[in-house]
Amino acid sequence: MLEYDSFVKRACGVWMRDNGVDKSFTKRFTVEAPPYSLMSIITLGFRKSGQPLLEVENCDEYIGRSALVVYEPNLEYFDDIGIYATTESFAVNSYMETLVLLG
């Protein structure tokens, strides 16, 4: 479950359900934009490693644009992977590899 601080999305709390128990959640970590920046954060999904994949709007020199980044919660570090676009243009879908032929 994702918990945003407000409409401007400067922080996002990541919560996980406890062993499948209904209504029982534990906060795993919080992703926070650096102080004094104009950044806002949208969580798009998660890697297999559990690291969140984020769209970061207004990141440093890219005001008015977004960057696709991976967040490392243990180091509190944003890893810019070098993909940029207009604001709110990123989308993530999951897939499963298979050897089954279609058709």
C-alpha beads as a LAMMPS data file, in Angstrom:
LAMMPS data file: protein, C-alpha beads

103 atoms
102 bonds

1 atom types
1 bond types

-500.0 500.0 xlo xhi
-500.0 500.0 ylo yhi
-500.0 500.0 zlo zhi

Masses

1 110.0

Atoms # bond

1 1 1 0.000 0.000 0.000
2 1 1 1.262 3.493 -0.816
3 1 1 0.652 6.502 1.420
4 1 1 1.329 9.980 0.006
5 1 1 1.856 13.043 2.191
6 1 1 -0.396 15.380 0.214
7 1 1 -1.437 16.391 -3.266
8 1 1 2.124 17.530 -4.106
9 1 1 3.526 14.038 -3.350
10 1 1 6.831 14.983 -1.726
11 1 1 6.879 11.798 0.375
12 1 1 5.515 8.287 -0.057
13 1 1 5.243 5.634 2.654
14 1 1 5.453 2.005 1.521
15 1 1 3.432 -0.450 3.616
16 1 1 3.283 -4.264 3.290
17 1 1 0.618 -6.616 4.588
18 1 1 1.794 -8.844 7.457
19 1 1 1.883 -12.482 6.282
20 1 1 -1.391 -12.119 4.394
21 1 1 -3.321 -11.069 7.508
22 1 1 -6.199 -8.716 6.645
23 1 1 -5.966 -5.197 8.088
24 1 1 -2.456 -5.816 9.449
25 1 1 0.253 -3.703 7.783
26 1 1 3.867 -2.772 8.556
27 1 1 5.543 0.340 7.207
28 1 1 8.655 -0.766 5.276
29 1 1 10.161 2.631 4.438
30 1 1 9.410 6.191 3.322
31 1 1 10.655 7.796 0.117
32 1 1 11.162 11.532 0.659
33 1 1 12.092 14.263 -1.800
34 1 1 15.226 16.159 -0.754
35 1 1 14.543 19.324 1.269
36 1 1 14.409 22.597 -0.681
37 1 1 13.783 20.824 -3.993
38 1 1 10.716 21.082 -6.223
39 1 1 10.558 17.319 -6.714
40 1 1 7.396 15.291 -6.434
41 1 1 7.383 11.491 -6.382
42 1 1 5.057 8.981 -8.039
43 1 1 5.656 5.290 -7.301
44 1 1 5.146 3.291 -10.508
45 1 1 6.022 -0.198 -9.290
46 1 1 8.692 -2.334 -7.660
47 1 1 11.673 -4.336 -8.930
48 1 1 12.166 -7.979 -7.961
49 1 1 14.642 -6.719 -5.351
50 1 1 11.876 -4.653 -3.728
51 1 1 13.316 -1.298 -4.800
52 1 1 10.613 1.128 -5.915
53 1 1 10.622 2.419 -9.478
54 1 1 9.673 6.105 -9.350
55 1 1 8.698 8.918 -11.628
56 1 1 10.364 11.997 -10.154
57 1 1 8.890 15.253 -11.421
58 1 1 10.878 18.517 -11.529
59 1 1 14.154 16.798 -10.683
60 1 1 17.001 19.319 -10.405
61 1 1 17.894 20.579 -13.895
62 1 1 14.761 19.075 -15.478
63 1 1 12.059 21.456 -14.205
64 1 1 8.773 20.630 -15.938
65 1 1 9.998 17.168 -16.923
66 1 1 10.193 13.777 -15.224
67 1 1 12.957 11.242 -14.704
68 1 1 12.622 7.496 -14.193
69 1 1 14.624 6.536 -11.094
70 1 1 15.165 3.572 -8.792
71 1 1 15.137 4.308 -5.069
72 1 1 17.505 2.443 -2.736
73 1 1 15.738 2.533 0.663
74 1 1 18.724 1.335 2.716
75 1 1 20.946 4.153 1.417
76 1 1 18.122 6.680 0.879
77 1 1 19.535 7.217 -2.614
78 1 1 17.819 8.038 -5.934
79 1 1 19.525 6.210 -8.835
80 1 1 18.797 8.158 -12.021
81 1 1 18.710 5.571 -14.829
82 1 1 18.857 8.171 -17.605
83 1 1 15.304 8.040 -18.979
84 1 1 13.440 11.373 -19.165
85 1 1 10.017 12.416 -20.469
86 1 1 7.232 14.906 -20.062
87 1 1 5.469 14.885 -16.701
88 1 1 3.145 11.917 -15.990
89 1 1 4.049 10.049 -19.178
90 1 1 5.587 6.931 -17.601
91 1 1 3.639 3.697 -17.103
92 1 1 4.720 0.312 -15.761
93 1 1 3.184 -3.095 -16.451
94 1 1 4.180 -6.459 -15.039
95 1 1 4.850 -9.517 -17.149
96 1 1 5.772 -13.154 -16.667
97 1 1 8.353 -14.918 -18.819
98 1 1 7.138 -18.123 -20.418
99 1 1 8.242 -20.657 -23.005
100 1 1 4.657 -21.315 -24.109
101 1 1 4.075 -20.449 -27.768
102 1 1 1.018 -18.395 -28.574
103 1 1 -1.142 -19.016 -31.618

Bonds

1 1 1 2
2 1 2 3
3 1 3 4
4 1 4 5
5 1 5 6
6 1 6 7
7 1 7 8
8 1 8 9
9 1 9 10
10 1 10 11
11 1 11 12
12 1 12 13
13 1 13 14
14 1 14 15
15 1 15 16
16 1 16 17
17 1 17 18
18 1 18 19
19 1 19 20
20 1 20 21
21 1 21 22
22 1 22 23
23 1 23 24
24 1 24 25
25 1 25 26
26 1 26 27
27 1 27 28
28 1 28 29
29 1 29 30
30 1 30 31
31 1 31 32
32 1 32 33
33 1 33 34
34 1 34 35
35 1 35 36
36 1 36 37
37 1 37 38
38 1 38 39
39 1 39 40
40 1 40 41
41 1 41 42
42 1 42 43
43 1 43 44
44 1 44 45
45 1 45 46
46 1 46 47
47 1 47 48
48 1 48 49
49 1 49 50
50 1 50 51
51 1 51 52
52 1 52 53
53 1 53 54
54 1 54 55
55 1 55 56
56 1 56 57
57 1 57 58
58 1 58 59
59 1 59 60
60 1 60 61
61 1 61 62
62 1 62 63
63 1 63 64
64 1 64 65
65 1 65 66
66 1 66 67
67 1 67 68
68 1 68 69
69 1 69 70
70 1 70 71
71 1 71 72
72 1 72 73
73 1 73 74
74 1 74 75
75 1 75 76
76 1 76 77
77 1 77 78
78 1 78 79
79 1 79 80
80 1 80 81
81 1 81 82
82 1 82 83
83 1 83 84
84 1 84 85
85 1 85 86
86 1 86 87
87 1 87 88
88 1 88 89
89 1 89 90
90 1 90 91
91 1 91 92
92 1 92 93
93 1 93 94
94 1 94 95
95 1 95 96
96 1 96 97
97 1 97 98
98 1 98 99
99 1 99 100
100 1 100 101
101 1 101 102
102 1 102 103
